Amino acid sequence: MSQPLHSFSSYRSCALSTAYTRLLLVSGIFLSLFFLTIASLHPRTSQHLPTSVTSAVHGALEKIHPSQHEKLAYTTFLAGTVASSENITANDFDLDVYFQAARLLGYHVMHKPSTRTRRGVDWVVLVTPTVPELKKERLRADGAIVVEVDPVETGDWFHPGLEKWSEVMSKLRLWQLTEYDRMLFLDTDSVLIKNIDGIWEDPGAMMVKSVREPVSPVMDDETPIPEKFLFASVPESKPEHNFPPKDSDFWHGHNYFNAGFFMLSPSTELFDHYLSIASPANASQPKFNSACPEQNLLNYAHRREGAMPWQDLAVTWNIIRASKKDIDRGAFSLHTKWWNANQDIQEFLGKELERMKGFYEGWDERRREVEGAVVPGTAMKLKRWVKKQVYEWTDVPV
């Protein structure tokens, strides 16, 4: 009788050992996939992984979370026309309010804990040749991807309402950045109140098919349009509005958007189409009012009754002519100048600018210390200072 008992005990021990081994193996596989997934989604880590690994991980994730495997970017546009007209020198950063605005927006997108991207989304700043090299270097040091673009040629039709908009047509070169799947454009005079990564999942932020038989078709003197496109925005709200804004709160109604906030999918075919709309023929038979050149061109190209009607993003993503009430009730971002905002948020925006400056001063100092191989104790003190001065601040207006 002892032999069968011994055999059963050995069998049970072996079975338990095998089950334990399988459990460890499965756990190891899951842990490996987890860390590979995290690494592959992080832009600085993924570049050190084999292409086959990142491709496999992204392929598996495609069905789970479509936006995670895409090449995405937050972007803005900066011209040097305002600084030039006001005789602001290249090294005088503080007086160039639009340059400071671009830095503030970049700080919100890349660094501020409560607003920075959690998805490793690129921050791209489109600049014209009128932006001095010194300022482009500063933007790069802040962490931005700076893309220098040539001006877009205009014709006799071009009569911008303000001199500072003389280079604004260069914004159309965003559609030539086809290395990106989708981009969210924000005017430089914008600030983030909360993290806006969720906008990539907004129902209006997806590619749609062009309308085959629209009420207002593509004109004969315009180039063909793509079968699918993405252009989504929000209507322009009045200074006094509800939150969230309703149809009666929109400055020009629900069918007109402000080109200071929109999502696009780059396409050279669309870029060519826009240029065909802005051809010299538009001077004799205008298709849109050139007072707000690129804004009205885009509103025409993506008119509701046309072949590529613009899609609606949730109006809470961005509020123009904002007040403290919009922040208190949940706005994600504001289209408002930090130097000339509604009085009830002016102090808040001024503090945000100082926080941004303090952060980058600490950022630069720490980089110099690391590059200079200073003693660890000094670097640690600086790290604690940065945490105290930046990471413990809230973004709630006083």
Secondary structure, DSSP 4 states (H G I P E B T S, - for coil): -HHHHHHHHHHHHHHHHHHHHHHHHHHHHHHHHHHHHHHHHSHHHHTTS-HHHHHHHHHHHHTT-GGGGS-EEEEEEE-SHHHHHTT--TT-TTT-HHHHHHHHHHHHHHT-TTTS-SS--EEEEEE-TTS-HHHHHHHHHHT-EEEE-PPPP--TT---SSGGGTTGGGGGGGGG-TT-SEEEEE-SSEEESS--GGGGG-GGGS-EEPPSS-SSPPPTTS----SEE-EEEEEPBPSS--SS--GGGBTT-TT-EEEEEEEE---HHHHHHHHHHTSTHHHHS-SS-TTSHHHHHHHHHT-TTSSSPPEEPPGGG-EES--HHHHHTT-SEEE--TTS--HHHHHHHHHHHHHHHHHHHHHHHHHHHHHTT--HHHHHHHHHHHIIIIIT------
